[in-house]
Amino acid sequence: MDPFRGQGGIQMLLTAEQDAQQVVSTARNTKMARLKQAKEEAEREVAHYRAHLEAEYQKKVSESSSGSYTQRLEEETKVKIENLKESSARVSHDVVQMLLRYVAPART
């Protein structure tokens, strides 16, 4: 048997092992780069979502403290006051008549 043939086989195994280590190292580096990229994308999405929620919150705060909210409440109050005035105007005559009936007999 050829003694050099054994040496060639060992050399092939060493070369194959180095190639395998390079493949694993490349895969590991690619995986780490992808994880870093995914983390950055997630952070951007979170920042965008947070900014969106903050904008909605500020809009609601400004609406509640602005004149539009106060104006709406004033309009609702005016409508309720008008309804009460109309209701009292409808029944005021009857209430006066009822009071006069109860007060008039007490005088006599």
C-alpha positions in Angstrom: 0.0 0.0 0.0 1.0 3.5 -0.8 2.1 5.5 2.3 1.4 8.8 0.5 -2.2 7.8 -0.1 -2.8 7.8 3.6 -1.3 11.3 3.9 -3.5 12.5 1.0 -6.6 11.2 2.7 -5.7 13.0 6.0 -5.0 16.2 4.0 -8.4 15.9 2.3 -10.1 15.4 5.7 -8.4 18.5 7.1 -9.4 20.5 4.0 -13.0 19.3 4.3 -13.0 20.2 8.1 -11.7 23.7 7.3 -14.4 24.1 4.6 -17.0 22.9 7.0 -15.8 25.4 9.7 -16.0 28.2 7.1 -19.6 27.2 6.2 -20.6 27.1 9.8 -18.9 30.4 10.5 -20.5 32.0 7.5 -23.9 30.7 8.5 -23.4 32.0 12.1 -22.4 35.4 10.8 -25.4 35.5 8.4 -27.7 34.5 11.3 -26.3 37.2 13.6 -26.6 39.8 10.8 -30.2 38.8 10.2 -31.1 38.9 13.9 -29.5 42.4 14.2 -31.6 43.5 11.1 -34.8 42.0 12.6 -34.1 43.8 15.9 -33.6 47.1 14.2 -36.8 46.6 12.1 -38.8 45.7 15.2 -37.4 48.8 17.0 -38.4 51.0 14.1 -41.9 49.5 14.1 -42.3 50.0 17.8 -41.1 53.6 17.5 -43.6 54.2 14.7 -46.4 52.6 16.6 -45.5 54.6 19.8 -45.4 57.8 17.7 -48.9 57.0 16.3 -50.4 56.4 19.7 -48.8 59.5 21.1 -50.2 61.6 18.2 -53.7 60.1 18.9 -53.4 60.9 22.6 -52.2 64.4 21.9 -55.2 64.9 19.5 -57.6 63.7 22.2 -56.0 65.9 24.8 -56.2 69.0 22.6 -59.8 68.2 21.7 -60.8 67.9 25.3 -59.0 71.1 26.3 -60.0 73.1 23.2 -63.0 75.1 22.6 -64.7 72.4 20.5 -65.3 70.2 23.5 -66.5 73.2 25.6 -68.6 74.4 22.7 -70.3 71.0 22.4 -71.0 70.9 26.1 -72.5 74.4 25.9 -74.7 73.5 23.0 -75.9 70.4 24.8 -76.7 72.4 27.9 -78.6 75.0 25.9 -80.7 72.3 24.2 -81.5 70.8 27.6 -82.4 74.2 29.1 -84.7 74.9 26.1 -86.4 71.5 26.6 -86.9 72.3 30.3 -88.3 75.8 29.5 -90.7 74.3 26.9 -91.8 71.6 29.3 -92.4 74.1 32.1 -94.3 76.4 29.8 -96.6 73.6 28.9 -97.5 72.7 32.5 -97.2 76.0 34.2 -100.8 77.0 33.6 -102.0 73.7 35.0 -99.7 74.0 38.0 -101.0 77.5 38.7 -104.6 76.3 38.5 -103.9 73.4 40.8 -102.3 75.7 43.4 -105.1 78.1 43.2 -107.6 75.3 43.8 -105.8 74.2 46.9 -105.1 77.7 48.2 -108.5 79.2 47.5 -110.5 76.8 49.7 -108.1 77.3 52.6 -108.8 81.1 52.6 -112.5 80.6 53.1 
